Amino acid sequence: MTDREVFLPMFTSVKNRRCLVVGGGKVAARKVQALLDRGALVELVAPGVSEKILKLLPEDSILEEDYREELCENKFIVIAATDNHQLNEQVGADARTCGALVNVVDQMESSDYISPAVIQRFPLQIAISTGGASPALAARIRRELEEKYDPSWGLKTEILSQLRKLIKAEVDNKDKRQKIFKLLADLC
């Protein structure tokens, strides 16, 4: 994967798009949660599934069985999140054949995109990425920023959004608007 091939699905709409996660452990659960948070239609396949996944997905979205190539058909994104390197590579190859975007966890070179560590303070999103070089470092930075940007930042962002609409309607001068926007942002 080159720098130009890095694709962050959080900035692409996955809402109502069919996605497949292969794997049943902690990493798969995190990937499922991220897709669900963005409105994706998630299906998961694994011979064994964690309790967390059972709580995240409806029963009819979980296939407790071995992976099969045809499961990749008609999927927008396929995520290979098993602890089996060979299986992950096979899932990636199959998904590409079916036209899906692929993320093979911990194998940047086998992925079409990487997933950043994300702080979600709707509508504010903060993404941290090391370009796949160190997911652990991205996670550490995310934890540090989560403390600084607590849940109140979602409300602050929403208020700024509403003020922005009012100011755009009332202030004709673009330079004045920009100064007001900056002042409001600085108040946060």
N, CA and C atoms as a LAMMPS dump frame, in Angstrom:
ITEM: TIMESTEP
0
ITEM: NUMBER OF ATOMS
564
ITEM: BOX BOUNDS ff ff ff
-5.0000000000000000e+02 5.0000000000000000e+02
-5.0000000000000000e+02 5.0000000000000000e+02
-5.0000000000000000e+02 5.0000000000000000e+02
ITEM: ATOMS id mol type element x y z
1 1 1 N 0.85 -1.171 0
2 1 2 C 0 0 0
3 1 3 C 0.899 1.239 0
4 2 1 N 0.593 2.185 -0.858
5 2 2 C 1.337 3.442 -0.884
6 2 3 C 0.543 4.487 -0.125
7 3 1 N 1.162 5.656 0.104
8 3 2 C 0.473 6.732 0.813
9 3 3 C -0.827 7.111 0.127
10 4 1 N -0.853 7.047 -1.191
11 4 2 C -2.056 7.44 -1.926
12 4 3 C -3.17 6.413 -1.814
13 5 1 N -2.832 5.191 -1.422
14 5 2 C -3.843 4.15 -1.32
15 5 3 C -4.509 4.105 0.047
16 6 1 N -4.023 4.916 0.99
17 6 2 C -4.63 4.922 2.312
18 6 3 C -6.042 5.471 2.18
19 7 1 N -6.992 4.752 2.687
20 7 2 C -8.397 5.101 2.585
21 7 3 C -8.998 4.968 3.959
22 8 1 N -9.637 5.995 4.426
23 8 2 C -10.218 5.958 5.757
24 8 3 C -11.729 5.837 5.629
25 9 1 N -12.279 4.668 5.902
26 9 2 C -13.707 4.473 5.684
27 9 3 C -14.596 5.353 6.538
28 10 1 N -14.06 5.882 7.637
29 10 2 C -14.896 6.737 8.465
30 10 3 C -15.328 7.989 7.72
31 11 1 N -14.583 8.379 6.667
32 11 2 C -14.931 9.561 5.905
33 11 3 C -15.698 9.2 4.641
34 12 1 N -15.954 7.948 4.444
35 12 2 C -16.754 7.462 3.335
36 12 3 C -18.006 6.859 3.935
37 13 1 N -19.118 7.095 3.305
38 13 2 C -20.351 6.593 3.881
39 13 3 C -20.441 5.079 3.756
40 14 1 N -20.577 4.425 4.884
41 14 2 C -20.849 2.993 4.901
42 14 3 C -22.287 2.755 5.359
43 15 1 N -23.003 3.85 5.563
44 15 2 C -24.379 3.733 6.038
45 15 3 C -25.197 2.884 5.066
46 16 1 N -25.861 1.889 5.622
47 16 2 C -26.708 0.961 4.867
48 16 3 C -25.957 0.141 3.819
49 17 1 N -24.635 0.07 3.955
50 17 2 C -23.844 -0.772 3.051
51 17 3 C -23.503 -2.073 3.753
52 18 1 N -23.511 -3.139 2.974
53 18 2 C -23.244 -4.469 3.532
54 18 3 C -21.746 -4.664 3.724
55 19 1 N -21.378 -5.06 4.931
56 19 2 C -19.975 -5.272 5.278
57 19 3 C -19.839 -6.634 5.964
58 20 1 N -18.674 -7.234 5.793
59 20 2 C -18.39 -8.533 6.391
60 20 3 C -17.164 -8.436 7.274
61 21 1 N -17.272 -8.981 8.478
62 21 2 C -16.118 -9.108 9.367
63 21 3 C -15.88 -10.599 9.561
64 22 1 N -14.638 -11.016 9.323
65 22 2 C -14.256 -12.413 9.503
66 22 3 C -13.395 -12.484 10.754
67 23 1 N -13.889 -13.17 11.768
68 23 2 C -13.192 -13.283 13.046
69 23 3 C -14.182 -13.087 14.173
70 24 1 N -13.882 -13.65 15.332
71 24 2 C -14.837 -13.599 16.426
72 24 3 C -14.295 -13.082 17.74
73 25 1 N -13.11 -12.481 17.732
74 25 2 C -12.477 -12.037 18.969
75 25 3 C -12.577 -10.544 19.229
76 26 1 N -11.652 -10.042 20.059
77 26 2 C -11.663 -8.64 20.487
78 26 3 C -11.497 -7.671 19.323
79 27 1 N -10.553 -7.958 18.443
80 27 2 C -10.309 -7.057 17.313
81 27 3 C -11.538 -7.025 16.41
82 28 1 N -12.103 -8.177 16.134
83 28 2 C -13.314 -8.239 15.311
84 28 3 C -14.439 -7.438 15.963
85 29 1 N -14.565 -7.551 17.274
86 29 2 C -15.608 -6.801 17.987
87 29 3 C -15.421 -5.293 17.816
88 30 1 N -14.169 -4.827 17.895
89 30 2 C -13.902 -3.392 17.702
90 30 3 C -14.266 -2.966 16.286
91 31 1 N -13.943 -3.798 15.305
92 31 2 C -14.264 -3.475 13.911
93 31 3 C -15.772 -3.46 13.694
94 32 1 N -16.47 -4.43 14.28
95 32 2 C -17.933 -4.468 14.181
96 32 3 C -18.523 -3.2 14.774
97 33 1 N -18.053 -2.816 15.967
98 33 2 C -18.575 -1.615 16.627
99 33 3 C -18.357 -0.377 15.769
100 34 1 N -17.163 -0.246 15.182
101 34 2 C -16.877 0.915 14.34
102 34 3 C -17.814 0.971 13.132
103 35 1 N -18.064 -0.16 12.507
104 35 2 C -18.979 -0.2 11.358
105 35 3 C -20.404 0.115 11.786
106 36 1 N -20.835 -0.462 12.887
107 36 2 C -22.193 -0.194 13.376
108 36 3 C -22.379 1.282 13.723
109 37 1 N -21.344 1.884 14.322
110 37 2 C -21.411 3.308 14.675
111 37 3 C -21.638 4.18 13.456
112 38 1 N -21.245 3.688 12.297
113 38 2 C -21.385 4.448 11.057
114 38 3 C -22.575 3.979 10.216
115 39 1 N -23.411 3.121 10.8
116 39 2 C -24.641 2.723 10.131
117 39 3 C -24.523 1.596 9.131
118 40 1 N -23.413 0.87 9.148
119 40 2 C -23.223 -0.235 8.205
120 40 3 C -24.121 -1.416 8.576
121 41 1 N -24.405 -2.239 7.575
122 41 2 C -25.118 -3.493 7.768
123 41 3 C -24.05 -4.569 7.889
124 42 1 N -23.836 -5.067 9.083
125 42 2 C -22.69 -5.919 9.36
126 42 3 C -23.102 -7.379 9.494
127 43 1 N -22.327 -8.214 8.825
128 43 2 C -22.436 -9.669 8.965
129 43 3 C -21.078 -10.139 9.462
130 44 1 N -21.07 -11.145 10.317
131 44 2 C -19.819 -11.66 10.868
132 44 3 C -19.804 -13.169 10.738
133 45 1 N -18.623 -13.699 10.39
134 45 2 C -18.46 -15.145 10.323
135 45 3 C -17.217 -15.551 11.114
136 46 1 N -17.391 -16.578 11.945
137 46 2 C -16.289 -17.155 12.717
138 46 3 C -16.824 -18.416 13.388
139 47 1 N -15.971 -19.431 13.518
140 47 2 C -16.436 -20.645 14.181
141 47 3 C -16.733 -20.439 15.667
142 48 1 N -16.1 -19.456 16.273
143 48 2 C -16.344 -19.107 17.669
144 48 3 C -16.482 -17.601 17.789
145 49 1 N -17.438 -17.153 18.599
146 49 2 C -17.736 -15.722 18.678
147 49 3 C -17.74 -15.283 20.14
148 50 1 N -17.118 -14.137 20.398
149 50 2 C -17.044 -13.61 21.766
150 50 3 C -18.414 -13.12 22.238
151 51 1 N -18.549 -13.031 23.556
152 51 2 C -19.784 -12.514 24.156
153 51 3 C -20.064 -11.091 23.688
154 52 1 N -19.005 -10.305 23.545
155 52 2 C -19.183 -8.914 23.111
156 52 3 C -19.848 -8.865 21.734
157 53 1 N -19.401 -9.705 20.818
158 53 2 C -19.994 -9.72 19.48
159 53 3 C -21.45 -10.167 19.56
160 54 1 N -21.716 -11.152 20.386
161 54 2 C -23.097 -11.612 20.547
162 54 3 C -24.016 -10.495 21.034
163 55 1 N -23.462 -9.566 21.799
164 55 2 C -24.245 -8.421 22.285
165 55 3 C -24.379 -7.326 21.227
166 56 1 N -23.405 -7.245 20.33
167 56 2 C -23.404 -6.181 19.32
168 56 3 C -24.326 -6.461 18.135
169 57 1 N -24.361 -7.711 17.717
170 57 2 C -25.063 -8.051 16.469
171 57 3 C -26.285 -8.915 16.731
172 58 1 N -27.306 -8.739 15.903
173 58 2 C -28.447 -9.655 16.009
174 58 3 C -28.024 -11.064 15.597
175 59 1 N -28.697 -12.04 16.129
176 59 2 C -28.349 -13.436 15.892
177 59 3 C -28.27 -13.787 14.408
178 60 1 N -29.174 -13.222 13.598
179 60 2 C -29.196 -13.561 12.177
180 60 3 C -28.067 -12.906 11.375
181 61 1 N -27.254 -12.063 12.025
182 61 2 C -26.09 -11.447 11.365
183 61 3 C -24.794 -12.171 11.688
184 62 1 N -24.881 -13.202 12.519
185 62 2 C -23.695 -13.943 12.943
186 62 3 C -23.76 -15.365 12.394
187 63 1 N -22.715 -15.731 11.662
188 63 2 C -22.584 -17.102 11.175
189 63 3 C -21.477 -17.77 11.982
190 64 1 N -21.836 -18.673 12.867
191 64 2 C -20.835 -19.375 13.668
192 64 3 C -20.404 -20.614 12.902
193 65 1 N -19.518 -20.363 11.944
194 65 2 C -19.02 -21.424 11.063
195 65 3 C -17.714 -20.958 10.442
196 66 1 N -17.1 -21.822 9.663
197 66 2 C -15.871 -21.467 8.97
198 66 3 C -16.173 -20.497 7.826
199 67 1 N -15.193 -19.652 7.531
200 67 2 C -15.29 -18.695 6.431
201 67 3 C -15.406 -19.424 5.093
202 68 1 N -16.222 -18.85 4.194
203 68 2 C -16.354 -19.321 2.812
204 68 3 C -16.256 -18.125 1.876
205 69 1 N -15.614 -18.306 0.745
206 69 2 C -15.383 -17.221 -0.213
207 69 3 C -16.656 -16.496 -0.615
208 70 1 N -17.756 -17.228 -0.815
209 70 2 C -18.981 -16.598 -1.305
210 70 3 C -19.572 -15.585 -0.321
211 71 1 N -19.117 -15.596 0.92
212 71 2 C -19.604 -14.618 1.892
213 71 3 C -19.151 -13.195 1.543
214 72 1 N -18.111 -13.076 0.718
215 72 2 C -17.609 -11.762 0.323
216 72 3 C -18.449 -11.108 -0.775
217 73 1 N -19.282 -11.894 -1.411
218 73 2 C -20.074 -11.366 -2.53
219 73 3 C -21.022 -10.268 -2.053
220 74 1 N -21.101 -9.213 -2.863
221 74 2 C -22.006 -8.084 -2.61
222 74 3 C -21.713 -7.348 -1.303
223 75 1 N -20.457 -7.317 -0.917
224 75 2 C -20.063 -6.568 0.281
225 75 3 C -19.269 -5.341 -0.147
226 76 1 N -19.468 -4.237 0.553
227 76 2 C -18.728 -3.008 0.287
228 76 3 C -17.34 -3.081 0.92
229 77 1 N -17.307 -3.548 2.166
230 77 2 C -16.057 -3.685 2.903
231 77 3 C -16 -5.087 3.499
232 78 1 N -14.813 -5.68 3.453
233 78 2 C -14.57 -6.955 4.129
234 78 3 C -13.357 -6.753 5.028
235 79 1 N -13.51 -7.14 6.287
236 79 2 C -12.426 -7.019 7.26
237 79 3 C -12.025 -8.413 7.715
238 80 1 N -10.748 -8.731 7.53
239 80 2 C -10.186 -10.004 7.993
240 80 3 C -9.55 -9.752 9.355
241 81 1 N -10.188 -10.271 10.399
242 81 2 C -9.743 -9.987 11.768
243 81 3 C -9.569 -11.274 12.563
244 82 1 N -8.905 -12.248 11.96
245 82 2 C -8.65 -13.498 12.675
246 82 3 C -7.198 -13.505 13.153
247 83 1 N -6.835 -14.511 13.918
248 83 2 C -5.435 -14.642 14.342
249 83 3 C -4.688 -15.629 13.438
250 84 1 N -5.286 -15.932 12.283
251 84 2 C -4.699 -16.858 11.319
252 84 3 C -4.227 -16.065 10.096
253 85 1 N -2.921 -15.881 9.975
254 85 2 C -2.331 -15.075 8.909
255 85 3 C -2.764 -15.56 7.521
256 86 1 N -2.708 -16.862 7.291
257 86 2 C -3.081 -17.42 5.986
258 86 3 C -4.542 -17.169 5.669
259 87 1 N -5.406 -17.372 6.643
260 87 2 C -6.832 -17.14 6.433
261 87 3 C -7.095 -15.671 6.132
262 88 1 N -6.448 -14.776 6.869
263 88 2 C -6.618 -13.345 6.615
264 88 3 C -6.226 -12.991 5.185
265 89 1 N -5.106 -13.542 4.717
266 89 2 C -4.679 -13.282 3.341
267 89 3 C -5.686 -13.83 2.338
268 90 1 N -6.235 -15.003 2.605
269 90 2 C -7.229 -15.597 1.71
270 90 3 C -8.498 -14.751 1.665
271 91 1 N -8.932 -14.291 2.828
272 91 2 C -10.116 -13.427 2.891
273 91 3 C -9.874 -12.164 2.068
274 92 1 N -8.691 -11.575 2.211
275 92 2 C -8.359 -10.374 1.449
276 92 3 C -8.406 -10.613 -0.048
277 93 1 N -7.815 -11.707 -0.493
278 93 2 C -7.805 -12.033 -1.926
279 93 3 C -9.227 -12.28 -2.436
280 94 1 N -10.006 -13.028 -1.673
281 94 2 C -11.388 -13.316 -2.079
282 94 3 C -12.218 -12.038 -2.159
283 95 1 N -12.058 -11.178 -1.184
284 95 2 C -12.833 -9.938 -1.146
285 95 3 C -12.506 -9.048 -2.342
286 96 1 N -11.23 -8.959 -2.682
287 96 2 C -10.847 -8.158 -3.851
288 96 3 C -11.464 -8.724 -5.126
289 97 1 N -11.461 -10.041 -5.25
290 97 2 C -12.072 -10.689 -6.41
291 97 3 C -13.551 -10.314 -6.511
292 98 1 N -14.187 -10.167 -5.363
293 98 2 C -15.614 -9.808 -5.334
294 98 3 C -15.849 -8.297 -5.442
295 99 1 N -14.776 -7.513 -5.487
296 99 2 C -14.908 -6.071 -5.647
297 99 3 C -15.067 -5.286 -4.359
298 100 1 N -14.81 -5.904 -3.227
299 100 2 C -14.938 -5.22 -1.939
300 100 3 C -13.625 -4.548 -1.556
301 101 1 N -13.725 -3.508 -0.751
302 101 2 C -12.545 -2.922 -0.127
303 101 3 C -12.136 -3.827 1.025
304 102 1 N -10.826 -3.959 1.235
305 102 2 C -10.315 -4.935 2.196
306 102 3 C -9.473 -4.265 3.272
307 103 1 N -9.701 -4.712 4.515
308 103 2 C -8.817 -4.363 5.611
309 103 3 C -8.407 -5.66 6.278
310 104 1 N -7.126 -5.96 6.223
311 104 2 C -6.575 -7.116 6.922
312 104 3 C -5.87 -6.552 8.141
313 105 1 N -6.436 -6.818 9.31
314 105 2 C -5.907 -6.204 10.522
315 105 3 C -4.438 -6.57 10.708
316 106 1 N -3.663 -5.596 11.116
317 106 2 C -2.231 -5.755 11.379
318 106 3 C -1.423 -6.181 10.157
319 107 1 N -1.968 -6.02 8.955
320 107 2 C -1.227 -6.325 7.727
321 107 3 C -1.491 -5.209 6.71
322 108 1 N -0.876 -4.069 6.949
323 108 2 C -1.094 -2.909 6.104
324 108 3 C -0.861 -3.228 4.627
325 109 1 N 0.158 -4.019 4.344
326 109 2 C 0.496 -4.305 2.956
327 109 3 C -0.576 -5.136 2.25
328 110 1 N -1.43 -5.793 3
329 110 2 C -2.505 -6.604 2.426
330 110 3 C -3.845 -5.879 2.44
331 111 1 N -3.841 -4.618 2.823
332 111 2 C -5.088 -3.868 2.986
333 111 3 C -5.238 -2.786 1.935
334 112 1 N -6.494 -2.49 1.606
335 112 2 C -6.801 -1.369 0.716
336 112 3 C -6.893 -0.069 1.502
337 113 1 N -7.141 -0.172 2.788
338 113 2 C -7.234 0.997 3.645
339 113 3 C -6.822 0.605 5.061
340 114 1 N -6.557 1.623 5.85
341 114 2 C -6.263 1.397 7.258
342 114 3 C -7.334 2.118 8.068
343 115 1 N -7.593 1.623 9.235
344 115 2 C -8.584 2.251 10.105
345 115 3 C -7.86 3.051 11.176
346 116 1 N -8.169 4.326 11.279
347 116 2 C -7.53 5.129 12.317
348 116 3 C -8.148 4.85 13.678
349 117 1 N -7.437 5.234 14.715
350 117 2 C -8.033 5.255 16.054
351 117 3 C -8.927 6.494 16.075
352 118 1 N -10.144 6.359 16.583
353 118 2 C -11.123 7.439 16.465
354 118 3 C -11.683 7.829 17.821
355 119 1 N -11.831 9.139 17.99
356 119 2 C -12.56 9.685 19.126
357 119 3 C -13.866 10.206 18.554
358 120 1 N -14.972 9.698 19.057
359 120 2 C -16.287 10.044 18.54
360 120 3 C -16.992 10.943 19.549
361 121 1 N -17.168 12.192 19.192
362 121 2 C -17.912 13.158 20.002
363 121 3 C -18.91 13.822 19.071
364 122 1 N -19.844 13.031 18.583
365 122 2 C -20.725 13.471 17.517
366 122 3 C -21.236 14.88 17.756
367 123 1 N -21.128 15.75 16.741
368 123 2 C -20.676 15.495 15.383
369 123 3 C -19.162 15.601 15.191
370 124 1 N -18.433 15.837 16.267
371 124 2 C -16.97 15.935 16.18
372 124 3 C -16.364 14.542 16.119
373 125 1 N -15.462 14.351 15.165
374 125 2 C -14.685 13.117 15.073
375 125 3 C -13.218 13.501 14.999
376 126 1 N -12.419 12.829 15.796
377 126 2 C -10.972 13.044 15.763
378 126 3 C -10.345 11.704 15.407
379 127 1 N -9.588 11.677 14.32
380 127 2 C -8.96 10.441 13.877
381 127 3 C -7.45 10.554 14.035
382 128 1 N -6.856 9.485 14.519
383 128 2 C -5.412 9.424 14.724
384 128 3 C -4.888 8.236 13.942
385 129 1 N -3.895 8.474 13.114
386 129 2 C -3.335 7.385 12.324
387 129 3 C -1.824 7.497 12.272
388 130 1 N -1.179 6.36 12.312
389 130 2 C 0.266 6.302 12.108
390 130 3 C 0.557 5.687 10.736
391 131 1 N -0.462 5.639 9.889
392 131 2 C -0.295 5.038 8.568
393 131 3 C -0.025 3.544 8.646
394 132 1 N -0.465 2.937 9.732
395 132 2 C -0.256 1.507 9.915
396 132 3 C 1.072 1.161 10.572
397 133 1 N 1.905 2.161 10.814
398 133 2 C 3.226 1.905 11.392
399 133 3 C 3.154 1.414 12.833
400 134 1 N 2.216 1.976 13.625
401 134 2 C 2.111 1.562 15.031
402 134 3 C 0.693 1.799 15.536
403 135 1 N -0.203 0.837 15.334
404 135 2 C -1.558 0.977 15.876
405 135 3 C -1.57 1.209 17.385
406 136 1 N -0.608 0.646 18.1
407 136 2 C -0.55 0.838 19.549
408 136 3 C -0.284 2.304 19.895
409 137 1 N 0.576 2.971 19.126
410 137 2 C 0.849 4.389 19.362
411 137 3 C -0.399 5.218 19.064
412 138 1 N -1.09 4.909 17.975
413 138 2 C -2.323 5.63 17.653
414 138 3 C -3.344 5.468 18.767
415 139 1 N -3.454 4.265 19.322
416 139 2 C -4.389 4.016 20.42
417 139 3 C -3.994 4.806 21.66
418 140 1 N -2.687 4.883 21.944
419 140 2 C -2.227 5.647 23.108
420 140 3 C -2.56 7.128 22.953
421 141 1 N -2.307 7.671 21.768
422 141 2 C -2.614 9.085 21.514
423 141 3 C -4.125 9.314 21.616
424 142 1 N -4.92 8.359 21.113
425 142 2 C -6.372 8.468 21.22
426 142 3 C -6.794 8.561 22.685
427 143 1 N -6.226 7.705 23.534
428 143 2 C -6.58 7.733 24.965
429 143 3 C -6.246 9.09 25.583
430 144 1 N -5.101 9.653 25.226
431 144 2 C -4.709 10.955 25.756
432 144 3 C -5.668 12.052 25.295
433 145 1 N -6.042 12.022 24.014
434 145 2 C -6.944 13.043 23.486
435 145 3 C -8.369 12.883 24.01
436 146 1 N -8.761 11.656 24.33
437 146 2 C -10.103 11.426 24.886
438 146 3 C -10.284 12.172 26.204
439 147 1 N -9.216 12.288 26.969
440 147 2 C -9.292 13.034 28.225
441 147 3 C -9.474 14.521 27.964
442 148 1 N -8.748 15.048 26.998
443 148 2 C -8.842 16.477 26.693
444 148 3 C -10.174 16.813 26.027
445 149 1 N -10.604 15.96 25.099
446 149 2 C -11.84 16.213 24.361
447 149 3 C -12.928 15.278 24.878
448 150 1 N -13.45 15.634 26.056
449 150 2 C -14.468 14.813 26.713
450 150 3 C -15.797 14.911 25.961
451 151 1 N -16.819 14.185 26.398
452 151 2 C -18.096 14.18 25.674
453 151 3 C -18.75 15.552 25.502
454 152 1 N -18.404 16.532 26.326
455 152 2 C -18.996 17.869 26.181
456 152 3 C -18.652 18.502 24.828
457 153 1 N -17.597 18.018 24.182
458 153 2 C -17.213 18.587 22.89
459 153 3 C -18.237 18.306 21.796
460 154 1 N -19.013 17.272 21.943
461 154 2 C -20.088 17.028 20.986
462 154 3 C -21.108 18.15 21.029
463 155 1 N -21.521 18.54 22.241
464 155 2 C -22.484 19.633 22.401
465 155 3 C -21.877 20.954 21.931
466 156 1 N -20.632 21.201 22.291
467 156 2 C -19.966 22.431 21.846
468 156 3 C -19.954 22.519 20.32
469 157 1 N -19.657 21.4 19.667
470 157 2 C -19.611 21.379 18.195
471 157 3 C -20.991 21.633 17.614
472 158 1 N -22.009 21.051 18.22
473 158 2 C -23.375 21.253 17.742
474 158 3 C -23.802 22.709 17.901
475 159 1 N -23.457 23.321 19.02
476 159 2 C -23.771 24.74 19.245
477 159 3 C -23.073 25.603 18.205
478 160 1 N -21.784 25.313 17.953
479 160 2 C -21.055 26.076 16.934
480 160 3 C -21.695 25.914 15.556
481 161 1 N -22.194 24.739 15.276
482 161 2 C -22.87 24.493 13.999
483 161 3 C -24.105 25.382 13.858
484 162 1 N -24.895 25.452 14.918
485 162 2 C -26.109 26.281 14.877
486 162 3 C -25.753 27.765 14.773
487 163 1 N -24.751 28.193 15.528
488 163 2 C -24.307 29.592 15.451
489 163 3 C -23.771 29.929 14.065
490 164 1 N -23.072 28.989 13.474
491 164 2 C -22.515 29.207 12.133
492 164 3 C -23.623 29.488 11.122
493 165 1 N -24.699 28.719 11.205
494 165 2 C -25.832 28.93 10.296
495 165 3 C -26.421 30.327 10.479
496 166 1 N -26.597 30.739 11.732
497 166 2 C -27.156 32.069 12.009
498 166 3 C -26.241 33.185 11.505
499 167 1 N -24.961 33.021 11.782
500 167 2 C -23.997 34.052 11.387
501 167 3 C -23.915 34.162 9.871
502 168 1 N -23.92 33.025 9.177
503 168 2 C -23.877 33.052 7.711
504 168 3 C -25.1 33.761 7.143
505 169 1 N -26.235 33.632 7.794
506 169 2 C -27.466 34.27 7.328
507 169 3 C -27.487 35.767 7.632
508 170 1 N -26.804 36.167 8.702
509 170 2 C -26.902 37.556 9.158
510 170 3 C -25.695 38.43 8.804
511 171 1 N -24.524 37.854 8.629
512 171 2 C -23.312 38.649 8.389
513 171 3 C -22.866 38.439 6.946
514 172 1 N -22.975 39.512 6.151
515 172 2 C -22.649 39.424 4.731
516 172 3 C -21.149 39.406 4.459
517 173 1 N -20.389 40.116 5.266
518 173 2 C -18.965 40.256 5.037
519 173 3 C -18.228 38.967 5.432
520 174 1 N -17.594 38.362 4.431
521 174 2 C -16.909 37.079 4.655
522 174 3 C -15.792 37.196 5.689
523 175 1 N -15.009 38.258 5.632
524 175 2 C -13.911 38.434 6.589
525 175 3 C -14.437 38.553 8.023
526 176 1 N -15.536 39.303 8.199
527 176 2 C -16.129 39.437 9.532
528 176 3 C -16.628 38.077 10.022
529 177 1 N -17.273 37.336 9.123
530 177 2 C -17.759 36.002 9.502
531 177 3 C -16.615 35.128 9.979
532 178 1 N -15.514 35.143 9.235
533 178 2 C -14.372 34.305 9.605
534 178 3 C -13.821 34.688 10.973
535 179 1 N -13.763 35.981 11.269
536 179 2 C -13.29 36.436 12.574
537 179 3 C -14.223 35.965 13.684
538 180 1 N -15.519 36.05 13.436
539 180 2 C -16.502 35.598 14.435
540 180 3 C -16.36 34.093 14.656
541 181 1 N -16.249 33.332 13.564
542 181 2 C -16.1 31.874 13.686
543 181 3 C -14.863 31.525 14.501
544 182 1 N -13.763 32.225 14.232
545 182 2 C -12.52 31.95 14.966
546 182 3 C -12.671 32.29 16.44
547 183 1 N -13.289 33.435 16.73
548 183 2 C -13.523 33.826 18.118
549 183 3 C -14.372 32.799 18.865
550 184 1 N -15.432 32.329 18.221
551 184 2 C -16.292 31.329 18.846
552 184 3 C -15.542 30.023 19.106
553 185 1 N -14.744 29.609 18.13
554 185 2 C -13.953 28.385 18.303
555 185 3 C -12.957 28.542 19.442
556 186 1 N -12.346 29.723 19.549
557 186 2 C -11.381 29.97 20.615
558 186 3 C -12.032 29.954 21.996
559 187 1 N -13.326 30.271 22.064
560 187 2 C -14.037 30.262 23.343
561 187 3 C -14.258 28.848 23.877
562 188 1 N -14.223 27.89 22.988
563 188 2 C -14.434 26.503 23.42
564 188 3 C -13.234 26.042 24.195
